[in-house]
Amino acid sequence: MQENIGEILTIDDMARAAMYSKFHFSREFQRVTGVSPRRFLSAIRIQEAKRLLLQTTFTVTEISHHVGYNSVGTFSSRFAASVGVSPTMYRQLGGYTTRIGVAGRTAGHTSSVRGEVRSAVAGELGQVFVGLFPTRIPQGRPAGCAVLPRPGRYLIDGVPPGTWYLLAHSVPVAFDEVLLGDQEVFVGSVGPIEVRPDVPLIPADVVMRTRHAVDPPVLLALMDVRSAAVRVGLARTGTG
C-alpha cells in the first residue's frame, strides 16, 4: 500500500501480493489491524497527505492526485472529515490544532468512561489525547474525549450508548523534537467498549506504546503542544 499509494488498488491486488485468497486476506488483515484493507488504505492516504502538506510546497490539487484521488473536492471533504480541518487550514496551522470538536450529543441516557493512561515507553510522554471513536481509526469527531498534560487518570462524561473504541495518542516532551515536527507518535487502544444506559460508569485503562506499522495512523490533527514545549525549553535554558 505504501509503495503504491497513488495507484488504484483492489482487494484482489492486495491479496495477490500477500499470496492469499481474497477472503482469507481480508479476514487476516482485519484481525491484525482491526480495520478492513480498504479503510486502512484510505487512512494511510490521508496520513501521507498530511505529511506532504507540511513538508512540501505541492498544491492541494497536486497532493490529492499524488495520494490517489481524482477529485480534489472529494479529497478535501474526506481530509476535513478525518483530520478535523481542511487541507489548507492544516498547512496553515502547521499540523496542530488547539481544539478537537466532539460529535453532537443526543438526548437521553449517557454514561461516563473512566480509567488511567499508563506508558510502556521509556522516557516521558507529553500531552495525551484520549477519545472514543466508532472504529479503531482516530478520525473525525469523537463521541467524547479528554486531554491530559501527561499519562494519568482521565474521565470522559456524557458518552452516548453504543459501541466505542477508546483510542489515545501522545508525543514525547522533547523540546527540539516537538518544534521540528518529526516526533514519533505513541498510541494506545481499548475496545470495543459497550456503553449501555443501565451502566453509568465504565472502567477502561489504556497503555501507551510505540505505534507499529500495522496500527492505523492517527488522522486527527495533533493537539498543539508547541507553546508548552517553548515554555519548557526556556525554563531549561534560563531564558525569558
Phi, psi and omega in degrees: 000314182298322184282343182232041191295334181265001183266162174281114182244125177260165175301323178299318179298314182294316180296321180296319178297326180273355182060041176241161166291158182302317184287320178293319179300313181298318179296313182292321178298316178297320181295319185281318186261338182089356179222166180287160177303317181297318180292322178295316179298316178300321182293316182287336173293317177294321179298318178293323177298320177301315180297314182295324178297326183270330190250358179226172176254015177301147176287166178299322178297315179298319180294318181300319179290323181297325183262015169099014178256130176278335182247121178293331178294316178296317179300311182298320180294315181291323177298312181297320180294327183275316189269331180106346177219164179289162177303317181296316179293322178301317178295317181296325181279354181072023177090004182238159175224151179265352184209138175243120182286150179254143179302148181303130180283141177262153179290149179124195184289138174230161181234179176237146174244128185225147178181199181229137174265121177245164182237130174261012185261136175290134182099173187264130175268152179266221184302136182243128173259131178235125182218160178252123185232156180285343177228180181279004178258122178284090182214160179069197181270126179287161176287340178184154181204166176215149177238123182250147177293338180193169177308141182168200182279146179224162175215126175244114181264166173068033181277124180285158177301147179152186177251121187231157172246128177273114183239137181229149172213155183206166174231159178295162179270000182307124186300309185290323181295319182294318181293325180284342177077015181246024181289152177278144179264135177252144189227163174206152181209150175218137176150172006285148177249123179270118178254120182237151181301331184273001178240099187287336184222124181244124178277141179202103175271150181223141180250126178279142178211170176296137178292133178265165180297331181270001174280135174302142181291157174279111184269333177300142173300136180295147175295146185284105178254005187292320181296321177294321179296321178298316180298318179297315182297318179294322180294322180292325182269352180077020182262155174095000000 
